[in-house]
Amino acid sequence: MDIVERLAGAPRIGLGLAAVGRPGYINLGRAADLPAERSVEAMRARAHELLDQAYAAGIRYVDVARSYGRAEEFLAQWLRARPDADDVVVGSKWGYTYTAGWRVDAEVHETKDHGVATFTRQLGETRALLGDRLDLYQIHSVTPDSPALRDADLHRRLADLAAQGTVVGLSTSGPAQAETIRAALGVRVDGRPLFRSVQATWNLLEPSAGPALGEAHGAGCLVVVKEALANGRLAVGEHAPGDAAALAAALRQPWATVVLSGAATGDQLASNLRAQECTGDPDRWAGLAVPADRYWADRSRLPWA
C-alpha cells in the first residue's frame, strides 16, 4: 500500500516538528509559544503533547528532518510509547546537519551538504532512531544548483533505498522552486523516475511553485506543502488572513496531498485544524502574493528565536 492509500480518510493536514525539535527557529511569535526554559526535556514534552493531540484529531502524517535538532528522536520515542500509532506515516529529510548545539544564539544553526557521504551518514542516523518506521526520505532544501540533481552515484543509492520500500523525494526552497521541481521530475534511474515526492513552500505570499507542483502531482508524486503560514507572517498582524484561512488556501490546491501544520502549541494546532472547515472565496487573498525573489529575501532576514 502506498503512502497516499495509507493516508486515505485522514485529514490532509500533517504535523511538522521543525518548531519543537530544537530551541531556535524562525517562526514569528516564538518567544510566547514555547517554555521559557527550552531544555531538551521541555521540548520533548511539548513535541509529545502535540503528537498526542494530532493523533487524536486524526492526523496521520508527521514530518521531521535530521536538522530539526532532536525531532527524529522525539518522534521515535513517541512511536515506541504508542504502539497503537502504527498507522502514522513518517517523512524525514537529509542534507542539512544541525550545528547549533541546542543554543538559540548559535552563529550557525545548520550546514547544508547534498553529497553521498552526508546521505550515507544521515540515513544511518535516521534509521538508528526510526528503524522501519521511515516511510519517506527527502533531500532537504534542493535548489537548481544542488549537485543532488546531477550526481549519478547518489541517484543510484537513492534508487537502492527506494527498492527497499522507502519513498524517495526532495524538498525545495528559494525563488526558483519551480525550476528545481521540473529538473527533479526529469531524473531517472534505469529509465524510471527517481523522485516520487516533492515538499515545497507554497503560501498566499509565495505561490510561484504552484504550476510545477501541479505537474509533479500529475506525474504521480506525493506533494507536501510546507510553510503555508509563511513562518507565521500569514497568521499574525492586522492584515493577515489568519492561520486557518491561509492553510485552507493551500488545502484547496488540487495538487496538494498533505499541508503541514508547524504548530508549537496545542491551541495553534486546534486552530490550524479548523482550516478543514473554512469556507469562502479562495481568491479573496490572491492580492497578497509578492515576487518570489522578494519573498525569499524577506524570509532570509527572519531572526532565529
C-alpha positions, 0 to 999 in steps of 0.5 A: 500500500502506498503512502497516499492509500495509507493516508486515505480518510485522514485529514490532509493536514500533517504535523511538522516538528521543525518548531519543537525539535530544537530551541531556535527557529524562525517562526514569528511569535516564538518567544510566547509559544514555547517554555521559557526554559527550552531544555531538551526535556521541555521540548520533548514534552511539548513535541509529545503533547502535540503528537498526542493531540494530532493523533487524536484529531486524526492526523496521520502524517508527521514530518521531521528532518535530521536538522530539526535538532532532536525531532527524529528522536522525539518522534521515535520515542513517541512511536515506541510509547504508542504502539497503537500509532502504527498507522502514522506515516513518517517523512524525514529529510537529509542534507542539512546537519544541525550545528547549533548545539541546542543554543538559540544564539548559535552563529550557525544553526545548520550546514547544508551538504547534498553529497553521498557521504552526508546521505550515507551518514544521515540515513544511518542516523535516521534509521538508528532512531526510526528503524522501519518506521521511515516511510519517506526520505527527502533531500532537504532544501534542493535548489537548481544548483544542488549537485543532488540533481546531477550526481549519478552515484547518489541517484543510484543509492537513492534508487537502492533505498527506494527498492527497499520500500522507502519513498524517495523525494526532495524538498525545495526552497528559494525563488526558483522552486519551480525550476528545481521541481521540473529538473527533479521530475526529469531524473531517472534511474534505469529509465524510471523516475527517481523522485516520487515526492516533492515538499515545497513552500507554497503560501498566499505570499509565495505561490510561484511553485504552484504550476510545477507542483501541479505537474509533479502531482500529475506525474504521480508524486506525493506533494507536501506543502510546507510553510503555508503560514509563511513562518507565521507572517500569514497568521499574525498582524492586522492584515493577515488572513489568519492561520486557518484561512491561509492553510485552507488556501493551500488545502484547496490546491488540487495538487496538494496531498498533505499541508503541514501544520508547524504548530508549537502549541496545542491551541495553534494546532486546534486552530490550524485544524479548523482550516478543514472547515473554512469556507469562502472565496479562495481568491479573496487573498490572491492580492497578497502574493509578492515576487518570489525573489522578494519573498525569499529575501524577506524570509532570509532576514527572519531572526532565529528565536 
